[in-house]
Amino acid sequence: MEILDIVLALLTLITLEVVLGIDNIIFISILADKLPENQRDKLRKLGIGLAMVMRLVLLAVIAWIMKLDVDLFTVFGQGITGKELILLGGGVFLIYKSTREMYHLSEQHLEETVRTKASTFGQLLVQVLLLDIVFSVDSIITAVGMVNELWMMYVAVVVTVGIMLVASKPIAAFISRHPSFKVLALSFLMVIGVALVAEGAGYPIPKGFIYGSMAFAFFVEMMQMRVLGRGRR
């Protein structure tokens, strides 16, 4: 029975980590689309690989990570922790990036898009690394809240990153082929950014509501694509 409990806890943790990792994959995929085709796969793999390294390093200093939940200072009677500062910064960055990308898509600023596509590999990798830090801290603290065994967290991180590596290329190709899904993906990132800011401000939005809404929007978009596809026949 104990083994069964361990397996169930591990599978639950891996599932949750994969769901949280989808945000990472979408963000990396959209950034990779700015590069020449021969460099996109490299950025995706390197970005996801860095996410794994980041999580493993954070697990190695898990005692320090848990101290991020301790108040550093108070603003208007509201205690601010290290974790909340990281989430606030990451949320603002994510809102800025997703809004900017959506603006370029909707306004079709061709010259600006060309300049954006000329972004260097290093610049995009730095942006990926910044979001890796935010998502990694959130992921590790979530894992700590679910299980007590450190080895289970290590296993969950490695398995999750393996799944992300396999899934990243098909997801990136799908988003690239369907512009409407790129807008939807950017909307998802904007929602995640707002959720991070809300959590950083001390007003967390239940993740079930967020991912449930995103799943419903994805379902509607799939149905719309199917209907439009039939109309063209």
C-alpha positions, 0 to 999 in steps of 0.5 A, spaced: 500 500 500 505 504 501 508 503 494 502 504 491 501 511 495 508 513 493 507 511 485 500 515 486 503 521 489 509 521 484 504 521 478 500 526 481 506 531 482 509 529 475 502 531 472 502 537 475 509 539 473 507 538 466 501 542 466 505 548 469 511 546 464 506 548 458 507 555 460 514 554 459 514 551 452 509 556 449 513 562 451 520 558 449 516 556 442 514 563 441 521 566 442 524 561 438 519 563 432 523 569 431 530 565 430 532 562 423 529 555 422 536 552 423 536 555 430 529 554 433 530 547 435 537 549 439 533 554 443 527 550 445 532 544 447 537 549 451 531 553 454 528 547 457 534 544 459 536 550 463 529 549 466 531 542 468 538 545 471 534 551 474 529 546 478 535 541 480 539 547 483 533 549 487 532 543 490 539 542 492 538 549 496 531 547 498 532 550 505 533 556 502 528 556 497 523 555 503 525 561 506 523 565 500 516 564 504 518 569 510 516 576 509 522 581 507 518 587 509 511 590 509 507 595 505 500 597 507 500 592 512 501 586 507 508 582 508 512 581 502 516 575 501 522 573 496 517 569 492 512 574 491 517 579 489 520 574 484 512 572 482 511 580 481 517 581 477 516 575 472 508 576 471 510 583 469 515 581 464 510 576 462 505 581 461 509 585 457 512 580 452 505 577 451 502 584 450 508 586 445 508 580 441 500 580 440 500 588 438 505 586 433 501 580 430 494 584 430 497 591 427 501 587 422 507 592 423 512 588 418 518 592 419 518 591 426 516 584 425 523 583 421 527 587 426 524 583 432 526 576 428 533 579 427 533 578 435 540 574 437 540 567 440 543 570 446 538 575 447 532 570 446 536 565 451 536 571 456 529 572 456 528 564 456 532 564 462 529 569 466 522 566 465 525 559 467 527 562 474 520 564 475 517 558 473 522 554 477 521 557 483 513 556 483 514 549 480 519 547 486 515 550 492 508 547 489 512 540 489 514 541 496 507 542 498 505 536 495 510 531 497 516 530 503 521 526 499 526 529 496 528 524 491 521 524 488 522 531 487 528 530 483 524 524 479 518 528 477 523 534 475 527 529 470 521 526 467 517 532 466 523 535 463 523 529 458 516 530 457 517 537 455 523 536 450 518 531 446 512 535 446 516 542 445 517 541 437 510 538 436 507 544 440 512 549 437 510 547 430 502 547 431 503 554 434 507 556 428 502 553 422 496 556 425 496 564 427 490 564 431 493 559 436 499 563 436 494 569 439 491 564 443 497 562 446 499 569 447 493 570 451 494 564 455 501 567 457 498 574 459 493 570 463 499 567 467 502 573 467 496 576 471 495 570 475 503 571 477 502 578 479 496 577 483 499 571 487 505 576 488 501 581 491 498 576 496 491 575 492 492 568 489 487 566 483 486 558 484 490 554 478 484 550 477 480 556 474 486 558 470 487 552 467 480 550 466 478 557 462 485 555 458 482 548 456 475 551 454 478 556 450 483 551 447 477 547 445 473 552 442 478 554 438 479 547 436 472 547 434 472 553 430 478 550 426 474 544 424 468 548 422 472 553 418 476 547 415 469 544 413 467 550 410 473 550 405 471 543 402 
